Amino acid sequence: MAINRGSRILLIGLAAAAIVGGGVGLRQLTDSGSEEISTPRSLLPAATTSADPNVTVLPDPNFREGLSQARISTSGWTTDFSLHSVPYSEILSGGPSRDGIPPIDNPRFATFEDADGWLGGQEPVIAFELNGDARAYPLQILTWHEIVNDVVGEVPVTVTFCPLCNSAIVFDRRLDGVVYDFGTSGKLRNSDLIMWDRQTESWWQQFIGEAIVGKLTGKKLAFLPASIISWEDFKAANPEGKVLSRDTGFSRDYGRNPYSGYDQADNPPFLFAGDLDGRLLPKERVVAVTIGDADAAFPFSVLENERVVNYTVNGQELVVLFKPGTRSALDRSSIKDSRDVGATGVFDAHLDGRKLTFHADGERFVDNETGSVWNILGQATQGPLTGSRLTPIVHANHFWFAWGAFKPDTKIYQANQLGAM
């Protein structure tokens, strides 16, 4: 059933109200302090990134005027608002107050047997693995919390999900020797979640992992590879893995989608004030990657037919995989009954110095060079390369409107396109 824009705004407004008033345990988190990195060097992933040290963000002498004309409240914040990298006119209130959508700071994990009692096999989870520690974060939980501050493989990370952009992104939350804790600011830009850190109260754009307001303006977090896949695919690939528990300390209607009907591709996004990039429908799902200074998007509508794309982006040879069998978290009110939108994986096409090319064989992925069979997480499960793993490329399954807004120079993959971007 089509939902017009007015009805959609009402529905989302009601959903926001439900989240803000979501019952027992709602609280504002104000823990502060920092923690020095103590992770063994051998376990560290790629170094965290920060802004160009030669670029200095200077205080804006007219920031108060900009704030007075903006549609946001700064009451209660100790943020240094004189430092910002985006116009305040681009930031909007999403409805809930700071941490009105409460992050999970002390995540607990359930057994697979327990989770099977409340998590459907095709329900979507954020699959993340670091240093042999594999964890699943169900979107039926993340939709209500948006942020999990966790330690995975002995590395402090922040697992994030912005329902309005369908953006699941994991960050290394260490920067310049400090471990940061993140929450939800209640603010949006381009309809995307703006996070805040409790150490400096700087505001961070989830989509790009960059501080846009406050003391840390211009600093960037390192992205870590993660995927949205089905619960059953996660279990099959990670029998020793962990799954986030519903025992969060908050009372929420986990399993119900408060954004029912939101992901219809041709409907406009909520609280988006920018110009829509009309090359694709606003909420067409795309597999989006950035390689160096090149941005590329692979539409789901194309991947559903091709299943495998062997391609080169800015000199990086990669393979994009698509597998049906993962439901949307943003379709029907009951996530387990929502439509199948599929799952994706993006990987470096090289293994041990050898380039591999892939094709789909029914539900399986097979490399042409050895005939080995691979799963959606880039693990070889049969054949000569059994036990091998492809190197994941950071990607996300964003709605097109958001990726196009933040990455306007993106090149879009066309059906059966050969060559490189």
Secondary structure as the mmCIF struct_conf table of DSSP 4:
data_model
#
loop_
_struct_conf.conf_type_id
_struct_conf.id
_struct_conf.beg_label_comp_id
_struct_conf.beg_label_asym_id
_struct_conf.beg_label_seq_id
_struct_conf.end_label_comp_id
_struct_conf.end_label_asym_id
_struct_conf.end_label_seq_id
HELX_RH_AL_P HELX_RH_AL_P1 ARG A 5 VAL A 20
TURN_TY1_P TURN_TY1_P1 GLY A 21 GLY A 21
TURN_TY1_P TURN_TY1_P2 VAL A 24 GLY A 25
HELX_RH_3T_P HELX_RH_3T_P1 ARG A 41 LEU A 43
BEND BEND1 ALA A 46 ALA A 46
HELX_LH_PP_P HELX_LH_PP_P1 ALA A 47 THR A 48
TURN_TY1_P TURN_TY1_P3 PRO A 53 ASN A 54
TURN_TY1_P TURN_TY1_P4 PRO A 61 ASN A 62
HELX_RH_AL_P HELX_RH_AL_P2 PHE A 63 SER A 68
TURN_TY1_P TURN_TY1_P5 GLN A 69 GLN A 69
BEND BEND2 ALA A 70 ALA A 70
STRN STRN1 ARG A 71 ARG A 71
TURN_TY1_P TURN_TY1_P6 SER A 75 GLY A 76
TURN_TY1_P TURN_TY1_P7 PHE A 81 SER A 82
STRN STRN2 HIS A 84 HIS A 84
BEND BEND3 SER A 85 VAL A 86
HELX_RH_3T_P HELX_RH_3T_P2 TYR A 88 GLU A 90
STRN STRN3 ILE A 91 SER A 93
BEND BEND4 GLY A 95 PRO A 96
TURN_TY1_P TURN_TY1_P8 ARG A 98 GLY A 100
BEND BEND5 ILE A 101 ILE A 101
HELX_LH_PP_P HELX_LH_PP_P2 PRO A 102 PRO A 103
STRN STRN4 ILE A 104 ILE A 104
BEND BEND6 ASP A 105 ASN A 106
STRN STRN5 PHE A 109 ALA A 110
HELX_RH_AL_P HELX_RH_AL_P3 PHE A 112 ALA A 115
TURN_TY1_P TURN_TY1_P9 ASP A 116 TRP A 118
BEND BEND7 LEU A 119 LEU A 119
TURN_TY1_P TURN_TY1_P10 GLY A 121 GLN A 122
STRN STRN6 PRO A 124 LEU A 130
TURN_TY1_P TURN_TY1_P11 ASN A 131 GLY A 132
STRN STRN7 ASP A 133 PRO A 138
HELX_RH_AL_P HELX_RH_AL_P4 LEU A 139 HIS A 145
STRN STRN8 ILE A 147 VAL A 152
TURN_TY1_P TURN_TY1_P12 GLY A 153 GLU A 154
STRN STRN9 VAL A 155 CYS A 162
TURN_TY1_P TURN_TY1_P13 PRO A 163 ASN A 166
STRN STRN10 SER A 167 ASP A 172
STRN STRN11 ARG A 174 LEU A 175
TURN_TY1_P TURN_TY1_P14 ASP A 176 GLY A 177
STRN STRN12 VAL A 178 VAL A 179
STRN STRN13 PHE A 182 ARG A 189
TURN_TY1_P TURN_TY1_P15 ASN A 190 SER A 191
STRN STRN14 ASP A 192 ASP A 197
TURN_TY1_P TURN_TY1_P16 ARG A 198 THR A 200
STRN STRN15 TRP A 203 GLN A 205
TURN_TY1_P TURN_TY1_P17 GLN A 206 GLY A 209
STRN STRN16 GLU A 210 VAL A 213
BEND BEND8 GLY A 214 GLY A 214
TURN_TY1_P TURN_TY1_P18 LYS A 215 GLY A 218
STRN STRN17 LYS A 220 LYS A 220
HELX_LH_PP_P HELX_LH_PP_P3 LEU A 221 LEU A 221
STRN STRN18 ALA A 222 LEU A 224
STRN STRN19 SER A 227 SER A 230
HELX_RH_AL_P HELX_RH_AL_P5 TRP A 231 ALA A 237
TURN_TY1_P TURN_TY1_P19 PRO A 239 GLU A 240
STRN STRN20 LYS A 242 LEU A 244
BEND BEND9 ARG A 246 ARG A 246
BEND BEND10 THR A 248 PHE A 250
TURN_TY1_P TURN_TY1_P20 TYR A 254 GLY A 255
STRN STRN21 ARG A 256 ARG A 256
TURN_TY1_P TURN_TY1_P21 PRO A 258 ASP A 263
TURN_TY1_P TURN_TY1_P22 ALA A 265 ASP A 266
BEND BEND11 ASN A 267 ASN A 267
HELX_LH_PP_P HELX_LH_PP_P4 PRO A 268 PRO A 269
TURN_TY1_P TURN_TY1_P23 PHE A 270 LEU A 271
BEND BEND12 GLY A 274 GLY A 274
TURN_TY1_P TURN_TY1_P24 GLY A 278 ARG A 279
BEND BEND13 LEU A 280 LEU A 280
TURN_TY1_P TURN_TY1_P25 PRO A 282 LYS A 283
STRN STRN22 ARG A 285 ILE A 291
TURN_TY1_P TURN_TY1_P26 GLY A 292 ASP A 293
STRN STRN23 ALA A 294 PRO A 299
HELX_RH_AL_P HELX_RH_AL_P6 PHE A 300 GLU A 306
STRN STRN24 VAL A 308 VAL A 313
TURN_TY1_P TURN_TY1_P27 ASN A 314 GLY A 315
STRN STRN25 GLN A 316 LYS A 323
BEND BEND14 PRO A 324 PRO A 324
STRN STRN26 ARG A 327 ARG A 327
BEND BEND15 ALA A 329 SER A 333
STRN STRN27 SER A 334 SER A 334
HELX_RH_3T_P HELX_RH_3T_P3 ILE A 335 ASP A 337
BEND BEND16 SER A 338 SER A 338
HELX_LH_PP_P HELX_LH_PP_P5 ARG A 339 ARG A 339
STRN STRN28 ASP A 340 ASP A 340
STRN STRN29 ALA A 343 ASP A 348
BEND BEND17 ALA A 349 ALA A 349
STRN STRN30 HIS A 350 LEU A 351
TURN_TY1_P TURN_TY1_P28 ASP A 352 GLY A 353
STRN STRN31 ARG A 354 LYS A 355
STRN STRN32 PHE A 358 ASP A 361
TURN_TY1_P TURN_TY1_P29 GLY A 362 GLU A 363
STRN STRN33 ARG A 364 ASP A 367
TURN_TY1_P TURN_TY1_P30 ASN A 368 THR A 370
STRN STRN34 VAL A 373 TRP A 374
TURN_TY1_P TURN_TY1_P31 ILE A 376 LEU A 377
BEND BEND18 GLY A 378 GLY A 378
STRN STRN35 GLN A 379 GLN A 379
STRN STRN36 ALA A 380 GLN A 382
BEND BEND19 GLY A 383 GLY A 383
TURN_TY1_P TURN_TY1_P32 PRO A 384 GLY A 387
STRN STRN37 ARG A 389 ARG A 389
HELX_LH_PP_P HELX_LH_PP_P6 LEU A 390 THR A 391
STRN STRN38 PRO A 392 PRO A 392
STRN STRN39 ALA A 396 PHE A 399
HELX_RH_AL_P HELX_RH_AL_P7 TRP A 400 PHE A 406
TURN_TY1_P TURN_TY1_P33 PRO A 408 ASP A 409
HELX_LH_PP_P HELX_LH_PP_P7 THR A 410 THR A 410
STRN STRN40 LYS A 411 ILE A 412
HELX_LH_PP_P HELX_LH_PP_P8 TYR A 413 GLN A 414
TURN_TY1_P TURN_TY1_P34 ALA A 415 ASN A 416
BEND BEND20 GLY A 419 GLY A 419
STRN STRN41 ALA A 420 ALA A 420
#
